[in-house]
Amino acid sequence: MQQVFAHPVSLKDVQTHFCPGCQHGTIHRLVAEAMDHFGVQEKTIGVASVGCSVFLYGYFDIDVVEAPHGRAPAVATGVKRACPDKVVFTYQGDGDLAAIGTSEIIHAANRGEGMTVIFVNNTTYGMTGGQMAPTTLPSQKTSTSPYGRNVANDGYPIRMAELLAQLEGVAYSARVAVNTPKNVVQAGRVIKQAFETQIQGRGFSFVEVLSACPTNWGMDPLKANARIGEEMIPYFPLAIFKDTSAA
């Protein structure tokens, strides 16, 4: 009988520590499946930043470099330039990439660095206490916006995939979600396309993944998962915003 489903080779067979309903595990699997698809496990280097993403090294069976908060794109730039034959990716959250790391991500993208960035958007700082992030939705309550995000004072959520797509150095920019089987399948395809962009030497690739954070949202996993479709996707539409291979 033909096997149609198996544990990814690039992913360690370990018990997860993530909160119930957290979707980091699903995203990890999709990234590992992309590495397996292209057969690049032995030549891939991951760069983990501060936040829930920092545990990258505990789940992927690859070499991993740990970066200071927000600096993963800068560290990945050094890794890729020193080892241009390697496949290099960062795995970052929204509080990390879109706040303290805004400068690093924009300039790495604008330079067209040959890396892939996996950006997990759960509209909150996950590890450090559920504070308001640059992606927190209008009126969303967090530990630092107990009455809800007030756009008059706090500004609007940043749509990173659209923002980076405007930069000439970006070869691929997309947004996906992992809240339904259909969206998980599409997310897997997009992540593979992002890695393929790097492998083909076409430049910088970026995938934003909408994900649930039940603990900091104060919801059970089912309600948190439903929130992605009901609130997040209307504000952060799913799409491929730039793909230079189609040009």
N, CA and C of each residue as an Amber inpcrd file, in Angstrom:
protein
   741
   0.8350000  -1.1960000   0.0000000   0.0000000   0.0000000   0.0000000
   0.8770000   1.2570000   0.0000000   0.5480000   2.2200000  -0.8290000
   1.3140000   3.4440000  -0.9170000   1.0700000   4.3370000   0.2970000
   2.1450000   4.8060000   0.9120000   2.0300000   5.7120000   2.0490000
   1.7620000   7.1230000   1.5440000   0.7480000   7.7650000   2.0920000
   0.3690000   9.0970000   1.6250000   0.5570000  10.1630000   2.7000000
   0.9040000   9.7390000   3.9050000   1.0700000  10.7070000   4.9950000
   2.1130000  10.1710000   5.9610000   3.0920000  11.0020000   6.3080000
   4.1550000  10.5550000   7.2050000   4.7180000  11.7440000   7.9600000
   5.4740000  11.4490000   8.9990000   6.1300000  12.4880000   9.7810000
   7.2550000  13.0960000   8.9440000   7.3340000  14.4240000   8.8260000
   8.4050000  15.0360000   8.0320000   9.7870000  14.6780000   8.5780000
  10.6920000  14.3810000   7.6860000  12.0500000  14.0280000   8.0830000
  12.7390000  15.2010000   8.7730000  12.4500000  16.4110000   8.3200000
  13.1150000  17.6040000   8.8380000  12.5910000  18.0520000  10.2010000
  11.5680000  17.3630000  10.7140000  10.9480000  17.7290000  11.9850000
  11.2550000  16.6590000  13.0270000  11.7350000  17.0730000  14.1870000
  12.0410000  16.1230000  15.2450000  10.7580000  15.4950000  15.7920000
  10.8630000  14.2620000  16.2160000   9.7220000  13.5600000  16.7910000
   9.7190000  13.7910000  18.2950000   9.2450000  14.9730000  18.7010000
   9.2280000  15.3570000  20.1110000   7.8380000  15.8550000  20.4980000
   7.5760000  15.8600000  21.7860000   6.3010000  16.3500000  22.2900000
   6.2820000  17.8780000  22.2680000   5.1740000  18.4560000  21.8290000
   5.0830000  19.9100000  21.7630000   4.9210000  20.5260000  23.1480000
   5.4480000  21.7250000  23.3100000   5.2670000  22.4660000  24.5630000
   4.2670000  23.6040000  24.3720000   3.8130000  23.8270000  23.1340000
   2.9420000  24.9590000  22.8590000   1.5710000  24.7910000  23.5110000
   0.9130000  25.9170000  23.7720000  -0.3980000  25.9030000  24.4310000
  -1.4310000  25.1550000  23.5890000  -2.4720000  24.5790000  24.2030000
  -3.5390000  23.9350000  23.4480000  -4.1750000  24.9220000  22.4600000
  -4.2900000  24.5060000  21.2170000  -4.8840000  25.3550000  20.1850000
  -3.9060000  26.2540000  19.4750000  -2.6770000  26.3420000  19.9650000
  -1.6430000  27.1180000  19.2760000  -1.3340000  26.4370000  17.9480000
  -1.1070000  27.2420000  16.9220000  -0.9150000  26.6710000  15.5870000
   0.5280000  26.7130000  15.1020000   1.4510000  27.0080000  16.0220000
   2.8640000  26.9410000  15.6360000   3.2240000  25.5440000  15.1420000
   2.6700000  24.5230000  15.7800000   2.9940000  23.1610000  15.3720000
   2.6050000  22.8710000  13.9340000   1.4350000  23.3580000  13.5330000
   0.9880000  23.1690000  12.1500000   1.9270000  23.8790000  11.1840000
   2.3140000  25.0950000  11.5370000   3.2090000  25.8590000  10.6660000
   4.5820000  25.1970000  10.5910000   5.0610000  24.6890000  11.7250000
   6.3370000  23.9600000  11.7270000   6.2830000  22.8020000  10.7390000
   5.1900000  22.0630000  10.7680000   5.0760000  20.9200000   9.8650000
   5.1460000  21.3600000   8.4030000   4.4590000  22.4520000   8.0770000
   4.4490000  22.9230000   6.6910000   5.8390000  23.3570000   6.2390000
   6.5720000  24.0050000   7.1250000   7.9390000  24.4070000   6.7920000
   8.8170000  23.1740000   6.6050000   8.6700000  22.1910000   7.4960000
   9.4560000  20.9560000   7.3830000   9.1140000  20.2050000   6.1060000
   7.8440000  20.1820000   5.7430000   7.4430000  19.5130000   4.5010000
   8.0550000  20.2010000   3.2800000   8.2020000  21.5130000   3.3400000
   8.8430000  22.2300000   2.2350000  10.3100000  21.8270000   2.1170000
  11.0010000  21.7260000   3.2520000  12.3970000  21.3050000   3.2260000
  12.5260000  19.8820000   2.6750000  11.6360000  19.0010000   3.1200000
  11.6610000  17.6230000   2.6210000  11.3760000  17.5810000   1.1230000
  10.4300000  18.3900000   0.6880000  10.0400000  18.4130000  -0.7310000
  11.2330000  18.7390000  -1.6330000  12.0540000  19.6840000  -1.1950000
  13.1960000  20.0850000  -2.0090000  14.4840000  19.3500000  -1.6350000
  14.4040000  18.5000000  -0.6090000  15.5710000  17.7220000  -0.2090000
  16.7170000  18.5760000   0.3020000  16.3910000  19.6050000   1.0790000
  17.4210000  20.5620000   1.5150000  17.6610000  20.5500000   3.0240000
  17.2050000  19.5160000   3.7040000  17.3690000  19.4770000   5.1570000
  18.8200000  19.6850000   5.5770000  19.7500000  19.0040000   4.9170000
  21.1500000  19.0380000   5.3140000  21.8300000  20.3600000   4.9860000
  21.2050000  21.1770000   4.1500000  21.8270000  22.4570000   3.7750000
  21.0100000  23.6540000   4.2440000  20.0360000  23.4260000   5.1140000
  19.1790000  24.5110000   5.5920000  19.6460000  25.0100000   6.9540000
  19.6350000  26.3310000   7.1180000  19.9600000  26.9630000   8.3950000
  18.7840000  27.8540000   8.7900000  18.2050000  27.5930000   9.9510000
  17.1130000  28.4090000  10.4490000  17.6430000  29.4850000  11.3860000
  16.9630000  30.6130000  11.4200000  17.3220000  31.6910000  12.3380000
  16.1010000  31.9970000  13.1880000  16.2350000  31.8040000  14.5000000
  15.1260000  32.0000000  15.4290000  15.3230000  33.2760000  16.2130000
  14.2640000  34.0300000  16.3760000  14.3360000  35.2560000  17.1510000
  13.6450000  35.0540000  18.4980000  13.4680000  36.1260000  19.2430000
  12.8780000  36.0350000  20.5760000  11.3540000  35.9820000  20.4830000
  10.7370000  35.1980000  21.3540000   9.2960000  34.9890000  21.3400000
   9.0310000  33.4990000  21.2780000   7.8030000  33.1090000  21.0090000
   7.4970000  31.6850000  20.8890000   8.3100000  31.0440000  19.7650000
   8.7340000  31.8600000  18.7950000   9.5250000  31.3540000  17.6740000
  10.9140000  30.8930000  18.0950000  11.3500000  31.2790000  19.2730000
  12.7100000  30.9660000  19.6980000  12.9360000  29.4690000  19.8410000
  11.8810000  28.6980000  20.0030000  12.0180000  27.2530000  20.2130000
  12.1970000  26.4780000  18.9130000  12.5040000  27.1820000  17.8490000
  12.7430000  26.5580000  16.5470000  13.7040000  25.3820000  16.6390000
  14.7900000  25.5760000  17.3920000  15.8320000  24.5510000  17.4720000
  15.3530000  23.2740000  18.1460000  14.2710000  23.3500000  18.9220000
  13.7700000  22.1700000  19.6040000  12.8860000  21.2920000  18.7370000
  12.4850000  21.8070000  17.5790000  11.5340000  21.0840000  16.7410000
  12.0700000  20.7020000  15.3610000  12.9760000  21.5070000  14.8110000
  13.5090000  21.2140000  13.4810000  14.8510000  20.5050000  13.5940000
  15.0310000  19.4730000  12.8030000  16.2770000  18.7100000  12.7950000
  17.2240000  19.3170000  11.7600000  17.6110000  20.5640000  12.0420000
  18.4960000  21.3180000  11.1610000  19.4080000  22.1870000  12.0360000
  20.3650000  22.8590000  11.4100000  21.1740000  23.8320000  12.1320000
  20.3520000  25.0920000  12.3550000  20.4370000  25.6610000  13.5590000
  19.6620000  26.8560000  13.9040000  20.5690000  27.8590000  14.6070000
  20.4440000  29.1170000  14.2220000  21.1370000  30.2210000  14.8740000
  20.0920000  31.0410000  15.6200000  20.3970000  31.4000000  16.8660000
  19.4580000  32.2080000  17.6450000  19.8540000  33.6770000  17.5630000
  18.8690000  34.5430000  17.2840000  19.1240000  35.9700000  17.1020000
  18.5110000  36.7830000  18.2350000  19.0380000  37.9760000  18.5190000
  18.3990000  38.8670000  19.4830000  17.0170000  39.2830000  18.9830000
  16.2350000  39.8530000  19.8670000  14.8520000  40.2270000  19.5580000
  14.7840000  41.1480000  18.3400000  14.0860000  40.6940000  17.3000000
  13.8610000  41.4860000  16.1040000  14.9840000  41.4570000  15.0910000
  16.1120000  40.8420000  15.4350000  17.2830000  40.9340000  14.5720000
  17.4840000  39.7360000  13.6520000  16.5180000  38.8520000  13.5840000
  16.6900000  37.6470000  12.7690000  17.0300000  37.9480000  11.3070000
  16.3750000  38.9220000  10.6520000  16.7500000  39.1990000   9.2550000
  18.1890000  39.6740000   9.1100000  18.6990000  40.4340000  10.1020000
  20.0900000  40.8850000  10.0520000  21.0380000  39.7040000  10.2320000
  20.7260000  38.8220000  11.1870000  21.5500000  37.6330000  11.4020000
  21.4950000  36.7250000  10.1750000  20.2890000  36.5440000   9.6210000
  20.1380000  35.6940000   8.4410000  20.8910000  36.2680000   7.2450000
  20.9590000  37.5900000   7.1570000  21.7380000  38.2220000   6.0960000
  23.1990000  37.7990000   6.1860000  23.7530000  37.8440000   7.4060000
  25.1360000  37.4240000   7.5940000  25.3430000  35.9550000   7.2710000
  24.4010000  35.1130000   7.7080000  24.5030000  33.6700000   7.4520000
  24.4720000  33.3900000   5.9560000  23.5300000  34.0180000   5.2430000
  23.3870000  33.7590000   3.8140000  24.5810000  34.2810000   3.0280000
  25.1010000  35.4240000   3.4160000  26.2530000  35.9680000   2.6910000
  27.5170000  35.1590000   2.9660000  27.6460000  34.6320000   4.1800000
  28.8000000  33.8020000   4.5070000  28.6830000  32.4060000   3.8970000
  27.4390000  31.9320000   3.7680000  27.1890000  30.5810000   3.2300000
  26.1440000  30.6810000   2.1250000  26.4870000  31.2410000   0.9750000
  25.4970000  31.4670000  -0.0850000  24.8860000  30.2030000  -0.6650000
  25.5340000  29.0560000  -0.4160000  25.0070000  27.8020000  -0.9400000
  23.9550000  27.1860000  -0.0140000  23.7390000  27.7770000   1.1630000
  22.7710000  27.2450000   2.1180000  21.3810000  27.8410000   1.8730000
  20.3710000  27.1150000   2.3340000  18.9950000  27.6180000   2.3360000
  18.7660000  28.2110000   3.7230000  18.4560000  29.4940000   3.7880000
  18.3540000  30.2010000   5.0590000  16.9450000  30.7560000   5.2260000
  16.3640000  30.5080000   6.3930000  15.0470000  31.0820000   6.6640000
  14.9760000  31.5820000   8.0930000  14.1430000  32.6170000   8.3030000
  13.8380000  33.0790000   9.6500000  12.4090000  32.6830000   9.9800000
  12.1560000  32.5350000  11.2660000  10.8190000  32.1900000  11.7500000
  10.5190000  33.1720000  12.8670000   9.5490000  34.0900000  12.6380000
   9.3550000  35.2120000  13.5520000   7.8850000  35.4890000  13.8350000
   7.6320000  36.0870000  15.0030000   6.2900000  36.4990000  15.3670000
   6.0660000  37.9620000  15.0510000   4.8280000  38.4270000  15.2640000
   4.4820000  39.7930000  14.8880000   5.0680000  40.8310000  15.8310000
   5.1050000  40.5420000  17.1300000   5.7290000  41.4750000  18.0460000
   7.2120000  41.6220000  17.7630000   7.8300000  40.5560000  17.3020000
   9.2540000  40.5360000  16.9910000   9.5370000  41.2250000  15.6520000
   8.9100000  40.7590000  14.6040000   9.2340000  41.2290000  13.2540000
   8.6930000  42.6190000  12.9610000   7.4550000  42.8920000  13.3760000
   6.7940000  44.1290000  12.9700000   6.9540000  45.2680000  13.9670000
   7.6210000  45.0080000  15.0960000   7.8110000  46.0570000  16.1090000
   9.2970000  46.3510000  16.2710000   9.9590000  45.6320000  17.1540000
  11.3750000  45.8940000  17.3870000  12.2220000  45.5700000  16.1610000
  11.7160000  44.6870000  15.2930000  12.4780000  44.2890000  14.1070000
  12.0470000  44.9610000  12.8220000  11.2810000  46.0530000  12.8990000
  10.7810000  46.7060000  11.6840000  11.9170000  47.1080000  10.7490000
  12.9460000  47.7230000  11.2920000  14.0650000  48.1750000  10.4580000
  14.7430000  46.9990000   9.7660000  14.9850000  45.9280000  10.5240000
  15.7020000  44.7820000   9.9560000  14.9330000  44.1310000   8.8160000
  13.6290000  43.9310000   9.0070000  12.8650000  43.2320000   7.9710000
  12.7300000  44.0950000   6.7180000  12.5030000  45.3760000   6.8820000
  12.3250000  46.2430000   5.7190000  13.6210000  46.3490000   4.9140000
  14.7400000  46.5260000   5.5830000  15.9840000  46.7080000   4.8470000
  16.5000000  45.4000000   4.2470000  16.3050000  44.2790000   4.9510000
  16.6860000  42.9840000   4.3620000  15.8560000  42.7130000   3.1170000
  14.5740000  43.0280000   3.1910000  13.6950000  42.8310000   2.0380000
  14.0690000  43.7730000   0.9040000  14.3350000  45.0190000   1.2350000
  14.6610000  46.0090000   0.2120000  15.9700000  45.6910000  -0.4980000
  16.9040000  45.0790000   0.2400000  18.1800000  44.6790000  -0.3750000
  18.0240000  43.4280000  -1.2270000  16.9030000  42.7560000  -1.0920000
  16.6890000  41.5260000  -1.8550000  17.5480000  40.3780000  -1.3700000
  17.7740000  40.3250000  -0.0530000  18.5870000  39.2330000   0.4880000
  17.9560000  37.8830000   0.1400000  18.7880000  36.9290000  -0.2240000
  18.2930000  35.6300000  -0.6760000  17.8810000  34.7260000   0.4520000
  16.8620000  35.1230000   1.2040000  16.3810000  34.3410000   2.3420000
  14.8700000  34.2040000   2.2690000  14.3360000  33.3440000   3.1020000
  12.8900000  33.1690000   3.2220000  12.4870000  33.5150000   4.6520000
  11.4430000  34.3190000   4.7930000  10.9580000  34.7220000   6.1070000
   9.5640000  34.1560000   6.3330000   9.3970000  33.3960000   7.3960000
   8.0930000  32.8880000   7.8140000   7.6420000  33.7510000   8.9840000
   6.5610000  34.4850000   8.7840000   6.0820000  35.4810000   9.7450000
   4.7450000  35.0260000  10.3270000   4.7240000  34.6890000  11.6090000
   3.5130000  34.2050000  12.2660000   2.7830000  35.3860000  12.9020000
   1.6010000  35.6780000  12.3920000   0.7940000  36.8090000  12.8640000
  -0.3660000  36.2920000  13.6940000  -0.2750000  36.4780000  15.0220000
  -1.3970000  36.1280000  15.8880000  -1.9220000  37.3490000  16.6480000
  -1.5810000  38.5190000  16.1440000  -2.0790000  39.8190000  16.6210000
  -1.7570000  40.1160000  18.0790000  -0.7000000  39.5030000  18.6040000
  -0.3450000  39.7660000  20.0090000   1.0880000  39.3270000  20.2760000
   1.6730000  39.8460000  21.3290000   2.9440000  39.3160000  21.8130000
   2.6200000  38.0230000  22.5580000   3.0490000  36.8900000  22.0190000
   2.6560000  35.6200000  22.6030000   3.3800000  35.2560000  23.8700000
   4.7030000  35.2560000  23.8460000   5.4840000  34.7540000  24.9750000
   5.5680000  35.7360000  26.1420000   5.5960000  37.0150000  25.8500000
   5.9840000  37.9900000  26.8740000   4.8190000  38.6120000  27.6260000
   3.5950000  38.1420000  27.4290000   2.5010000  38.6260000  28.2570000
   1.2640000  39.1170000  27.5470000   1.1820000  38.9100000  26.2400000
  -0.0450000  39.2630000  25.5300000  -0.2340000  40.7500000  25.3110000
   0.8590000  41.4950000  25.1580000   0.7450000  42.9290000  24.9330000
   0.2460000  43.2330000  23.5170000  -0.1760000  44.4760000  23.3130000
  -0.6060000  44.9140000  21.9960000   0.5900000  44.8890000  21.0380000
   0.3770000  44.3500000  19.8630000   1.4110000  44.2630000  18.8430000
   1.0640000  45.1950000  17.6770000   1.9870000  45.3920000  16.7350000
   1.6740000  46.2130000  15.5630000   0.5370000  45.6480000  14.7130000
   0.2280000  44.3760000  14.9010000  -0.8370000  43.7330000  14.1280000
  -2.1440000  43.5840000  14.9140000  -2.1690000  44.0110000  16.1750000
  -3.3870000  43.9200000  16.9820000  -4.5300000  44.6500000  16.2840000
  -5.6790000  44.0070000  16.1970000  -6.8080000  44.5650000  15.4510000
  -7.4720000  45.7230000  16.1990000  -8.1280000  46.6320000  15.4830000
  -8.8560000  47.7170000  16.1450000  -9.8520000  47.1670000  17.1660000
  -9.8680000  47.7530000  18.3490000 -10.7500000  47.3830000  19.4600000
 -10.3600000  46.0750000  20.1370000  -9.3180000  45.3870000  19.6700000
  -8.8910000  44.1490000  20.3140000  -8.2890000  44.4400000  21.6800000
  -8.7240000  43.6900000  22.6910000  -8.2070000  43.8580000  24.0420000
  -6.9420000  43.0260000  24.2250000  -5.9410000  43.6510000  24.8310000
  -4.7100000  42.9560000  25.1670000  -4.3050000  43.3850000  26.5720000
  -3.1980000  42.8610000  27.0630000  -2.7610000  43.2330000  28.4110000
  -2.3500000  44.6960000  28.5090000  -1.9990000  45.3080000  27.3810000
  -1.6370000  46.7290000  27.3910000  -2.6800000  47.6090000  26.6990000
  -3.7500000  46.9840000  26.2370000  -4.8970000  47.7570000  25.7120000
  -6.1750000  47.1290000  26.2640000  -6.3760000  47.2230000  27.5970000
  -7.5010000  46.5280000  28.2430000  -8.8710000  47.0100000  27.7740000
  -8.9330000  48.1830000  27.1640000 -10.2100000  48.6930000  26.6460000
 -10.3020000  48.5350000  25.1310000  -9.3030000  47.8790000  24.5650000
  -9.2860000  47.6660000  23.1240000  -8.3430000  48.6330000  22.4290000
  -7.7960000  48.2220000  21.3190000  -6.8860000  49.0990000  20.5650000
  -7.6440000  50.3090000  20.0470000  -7.1660000  51.4720000  20.3930000
  -7.7640000  52.7370000  19.9700000  -6.9170000  53.2830000  18.8300000
  -7.4100000  53.2120000  17.6080000  -6.5920000  53.6040000  16.4590000
  -6.2590000  55.0940000  16.4760000  -7.0730000  55.8970000  17.1640000
  -6.7810000  57.3280000  17.2480000  -5.4890000  57.5740000  18.0050000
  -5.2070000  56.7100000  18.9730000  -3.9850000  56.8490000  19.7690000
  -2.8850000  55.8890000  19.3310000  -3.2720000  54.6830000  18.9300000
  -2.3080000  53.6120000  18.7060000  -2.0180000  53.3430000  17.2330000
  -2.7560000  53.9960000  16.3380000  -2.5650000  53.7160000  14.9270000
  -3.2700000  52.4430000  14.4970000  -3.0770000  52.0940000  13.2480000
  -3.7650000  50.9420000  12.6590000  -2.8390000  49.7280000  12.5800000
  -3.3990000  48.5260000  12.5390000  -2.5790000  47.3280000  12.3520000
  -1.8050000  47.4040000  11.0390000  -0.5900000  46.9180000  11.0590000
   0.2610000  46.9460000   9.8680000   0.0700000  45.6700000   9.0650000
  -0.1900000  45.8340000   7.7820000  -0.2990000  44.6960000   6.8670000
   1.0840000  44.4650000   6.2430000   1.8520000  43.5920000   6.8670000
   3.2520000  43.4220000   6.4840000   3.4200000  42.8340000   5.0810000
   2.6010000  41.8720000   4.7020000   2.7720000  41.2440000   3.3840000
   2.5820000  42.2570000   2.2620000   1.5860000  43.1390000   2.4120000
   1.3560000  44.1680000   1.4070000   2.4700000  45.2090000   1.4200000
   2.9130000  45.5750000   2.6250000   3.9640000  46.5740000   2.7610000
   5.2480000  46.1240000   2.0670000   5.6780000  44.9100000   2.3470000
   6.9270000  44.4240000   1.7790000   6.8220000  44.1620000   0.2840000
   5.6380000  43.8450000  -0.1930000   5.4550000  43.5870000  -1.6220000
   5.7890000  44.8060000  -2.4770000   5.7530000  45.9950000  -1.8790000
   6.0440000  47.2140000  -2.6250000   7.5370000  47.4170000  -2.8650000
   8.3850000  46.6950000  -2.1490000   9.8270000  46.8920000  -2.2550000
  10.3990000  46.1180000  -3.4370000  11.2990000  46.7580000  -4.1650000
  11.8290000  46.1510000  -5.3850000  12.6460000  44.8930000  -5.1130000
  13.2470000  44.7850000  -3.9350000  14.0640000  43.6150000  -3.6460000
  13.2800000  42.3650000  -3.3200000  11.9690000  42.5020000  -3.1390000
  11.1320000  41.3590000  -2.7630000  10.6920000  40.6040000  -4.0130000
  10.9650000  39.3070000  -4.0220000  10.5710000  38.4700000  -5.1590000
   9.2420000  37.7680000  -4.9220000   8.9030000  37.5500000  -3.6470000
   7.6830000  36.7940000  -3.3470000   7.1450000  37.2540000  -2.0010000
   5.8560000  37.6010000  -1.9550000   5.2180000  38.0020000  -0.7010000
   3.7780000  37.5260000  -0.7000000   3.3890000  36.8380000   0.3670000
   2.0400000  36.2630000   0.4100000   1.5480000  36.1790000   1.8450000
   0.2310000  36.0310000   1.9680000  -0.3770000  35.8010000   3.2840000
  -1.2830000  34.5830000   3.1970000  -1.1680000  33.7030000   4.2020000
  -1.9670000  32.4870000   4.2780000  -2.5120000  32.3560000   5.6910000
  -3.3110000  31.3240000   5.9160000  -3.8520000  31.0290000   7.2420000
  -3.8800000  29.5240000   7.4380000  -3.9850000  29.0900000   8.6970000
  -4.0040000  27.6480000   8.9920000  -5.2220000  27.2920000   9.8320000
  -6.3440000  27.9510000   9.5580000  -7.5510000  27.7470000  10.3700000
  -8.4960000  26.7020000   9.8090000  -8.3300000  26.2920000   8.5670000
  -9.1810000  25.2700000   7.9580000  -8.3020000  24.3180000   7.1530000
  -8.7800000  23.0950000   6.8810000  -7.9880000  22.1790000   6.0560000
  -7.6130000  22.7830000   4.7010000  -8.5550000  23.4660000   4.0720000
  -8.2800000  24.0860000   2.7750000  -7.1660000  25.1140000   2.8890000
  -7.2350000  25.9420000   3.9330000  -6.2060000  26.9680000   4.0950000
  -4.8550000  26.3770000   4.4630000  -4.8530000  25.2660000   5.2030000
  -3.5900000  24.6000000   5.5400000  -2.9240000  24.0800000   4.2690000
  -3.7060000  23.4770000   3.3890000  -3.1600000  22.9650000   2.1230000
  -2.5750000  24.1080000   1.2970000  -3.3200000  25.2180000   1.2040000
  -2.8360000  26.3620000   0.4550000  -1.5850000  26.9590000   1.1040000
  -1.5640000  27.0060000   2.4250000  -0.3890000  27.5190000   3.1190000
   0.8460000  26.6790000   2.7990000   0.6680000  25.3640000   2.7430000
   1.7810000  24.4910000   2.3920000   2.3190000  24.7800000   1.0040000
   1.4110000  25.0190000   0.0590000   1.8410000  25.3310000  -1.3130000
   2.6270000  26.6410000  -1.3520000   2.1180000  27.6380000  -0.6390000
   2.7540000  28.9540000  -0.6520000   4.1320000  28.9080000   0.0030000
   4.2540000  28.2130000   1.1150000   5.5580000  28.0950000   1.7740000
   6.5590000  27.3940000   0.8680000   6.1220000  26.3870000   0.1490000
   7.0090000  25.7240000  -0.8160000   7.4370000  26.6950000  -1.9140000
   6.4990000  27.5270000  -2.3800000   6.8330000  28.5140000  -3.4070000
   7.8550000  29.5190000  -2.8860000   7.7280000  29.8850000  -1.6120000
   8.6760000  30.8240000  -1.0260000  10.0760000  30.2180000  -0.9540000
  10.1760000  28.9560000  -0.5430000  11.4770000  28.2900000  -0.5120000
  12.0240000  28.1080000  -1.9270000  11.1550000  27.7990000  -2.8660000
  11.5890000  27.6360000  -4.2510000  12.1630000  28.9430000  -4.8020000
  11.5560000  30.0730000  -4.3970000  12.0650000  31.3780000  -4.8120000
  13.5160000  31.5480000  -4.3910000  13.8210000  31.1530000  -3.1560000
  15.1990000  31.2470000  -2.6760000  16.1040000  30.2600000  -3.3830000
  15.6660000  29.0260000  -3.5150000  16.4880000  27.9870000  -4.1320000
  16.8420000  28.3480000  -5.5670000  15.9210000  29.0180000  -6.2520000
  16.1650000  29.4460000  -7.6350000  16.9920000  30.7230000  -7.7140000
  17.3170000  31.3040000  -6.5630000  18.1550000  32.4950000  -6.5480000
  17.4570000  33.7590000  -6.9980000  16.1310000  33.8290000  -6.7880000
  15.3710000  34.9750000  -7.2760000  15.2440000  36.1010000  -6.2550000
  15.7720000  35.9030000  -5.0260000  15.7420000  36.9850000  -4.0580000
  14.9640000  36.6750000  -2.7950000  14.4620000  37.7210000  -2.1830000
  13.8120000  37.6600000  -0.8760000  12.3790000  37.1480000  -0.9940000
  12.0010000  36.2220000  -0.0970000  10.6280000  35.7030000  -0.0930000
  10.0560000  35.7770000   1.3130000   8.7480000  36.0500000   1.3830000
   8.0920000  36.3490000   2.6480000   6.7100000  35.7080000   2.6850000
   6.4250000  34.9790000   3.7630000   5.0980000  34.3880000   3.9420000
   4.5680000  34.7540000   5.3160000   3.4470000  35.4510000   5.3490000
   2.7630000  35.7870000   6.5870000   1.6870000  34.7300000   6.8380000
   1.6830000  34.1590000   8.0330000   0.7380000  33.0990000   8.3740000
  -0.1560000  33.5690000   9.5230000  -1.4560000  33.6650000   9.2820000
  -2.4050000  34.0290000  10.3290000  -2.6010000  32.8260000  11.2470000
  -2.4360000  33.0530000  12.5470000  -2.4270000  31.9480000  13.4990000
  -3.1550000  32.3400000  14.7820000  -3.6360000  31.3440000  15.4920000
  -4.3800000  31.5830000  16.7360000  -3.4620000  31.5950000  17.9490000
  -3.8510000  32.3790000  18.9620000  -3.1610000  32.3930000  20.2620000
  -4.2420000  32.3430000  21.3490000  -4.8430000  31.1670000  21.5680000
  -5.9640000  31.0590000  22.5070000  -5.6560000  31.5790000  23.9070000
  -4.4400000  31.3270000  24.4060000  -4.1050000  31.7320000  25.7710000
  -4.1770000  33.2440000  25.9420000  -3.5020000  33.9750000  25.0770000
  -3.4870000  35.4320000  25.2220000  -4.7630000  36.0990000  24.7090000
  -5.5100000  35.4070000  23.8810000  -6.8150000  35.9450000  23.4540000
  -7.8960000  35.6800000  24.4900000  -7.6080000  34.8140000  25.4560000
  -8.6110000  34.4670000  26.4610000  -9.7620000  33.6640000  25.9010000
  -9.4560000  32.7670000  24.9660000 -10.4780000  31.9560000  24.3000000
 -10.1080000  30.4830000  24.3620000 -11.1040000  29.6250000  24.1910000
 -10.7820000  28.2190000  24.0340000 -10.3090000  28.0090000  22.5850000
  -9.6520000  26.8880000  22.2940000  -9.0850000  26.6850000  20.9670000
 -10.0840000  26.7850000  19.8150000 -11.2920000  26.2990000  20.0060000
 -12.2750000  26.3510000  18.9230000 -12.6720000  27.7920000  18.6030000
 -12.9180000  28.5850000  19.6360000 -13.2930000  29.9780000  19.4110000
 -12.1250000  30.7730000  18.8380000 -10.9260000  30.4560000  19.2940000
  -9.7450000  31.1420000  18.7710000  -9.5510000  30.8340000  17.2900000
  -9.7370000  29.5800000  16.9270000  -9.6020000  29.2010000  15.5260000
 -10.6670000  29.8970000  14.6720000 -11.8900000  29.9780000  15.1900000
 -12.9640000  30.6400000  14.4560000 -12.6730000  32.1250000  14.2770000
 -11.9940000  32.7350000  15.2470000 -11.6950000  34.1670000  15.1710000
 -10.8350000  34.5070000  13.9560000  -9.9970000  33.5830000  13.5380000
  -9.1490000  33.8500000  12.3760000 -10.0120000  34.1450000  11.1560000
 -11.0290000  33.3090000  10.9340000 -11.9030000  33.5180000   9.7860000
 -12.8570000  34.6770000   9.9470000 -13.3120000  34.8950000  11.1670000
 -14.3390000  35.9140000  11.3940000 -13.7780000  37.3240000  11.5090000
 -12.5590000  37.4600000  12.0780000 -12.0130000  38.7920000  12.3390000
 -10.6910000  39.0750000  11.6360000  -9.7910000  38.0970000  11.6240000
  -8.4640000  38.3650000  11.0870000  -8.4260000  38.4090000   9.5640000
  -9.0080000  37.4060000   8.9180000  -8.9460000  37.3650000   7.4540000
  -9.6460000  38.5560000   6.8020000 -10.7800000  39.0490000   7.3320000
 -11.3540000  40.2520000   6.7290000 -10.4110000  41.4560000   6.7510000
  -9.5790000  41.5580000   7.7920000  -8.6430000  42.6860000   7.8690000
  -7.3290000  42.3670000   7.1550000  -6.8830000  41.1180000   7.2660000
  -5.6450000  40.6730000   6.6310000  -6.0020000  39.6670000   5.5340000
  -6.3590000  40.1050000   4.3430000  -6.8220000  39.1800000   3.3020000
  -5.7430000  38.2000000   2.8540000  -6.1730000  36.9950000   2.5300000
  -5.2560000  35.9630000   2.0620000  -5.0130000  36.1540000   0.5700000
  -3.7520000  36.2020000   0.2010000  -3.4270000  36.4200000  -1.2110000
  -1.9350000  36.2920000  -1.4220000  -1.5480000  36.1110000  -2.6800000
  -0.1500000  36.2500000  -3.1070000  -0.0360000  37.6610000  -3.6560000
   0.6770000  38.5180000  -2.9500000   0.7440000  39.9270000  -3.3090000
   1.8420000  40.2300000  -4.3120000   2.8420000  39.3580000  -4.3840000
   3.9190000  39.5600000  -5.3680000   4.5740000  38.2240000  -5.6550000
   4.7840000  37.9620000  -6.9250000   5.4670000  36.7390000  -7.3510000
   6.1780000  37.0590000  -8.6540000   7.4760000  37.3000000  -8.5750000
   8.2240000  37.6990000  -9.7640000   8.3770000  36.5610000 -10.7740000
   8.1180000  35.3290000 -10.3500000   8.2010000  34.2120000 -11.3050000
   7.0940000  34.2870000 -12.3360000   6.0000000  34.9970000 -11.9900000
   4.8680000  35.1130000 -12.9020000   5.0110000  36.2990000 -13.8550000
   6.0540000  37.0910000 -13.6480000   6.2500000  38.3020000 -14.4680000
   6.7660000  37.9410000 -15.8610000
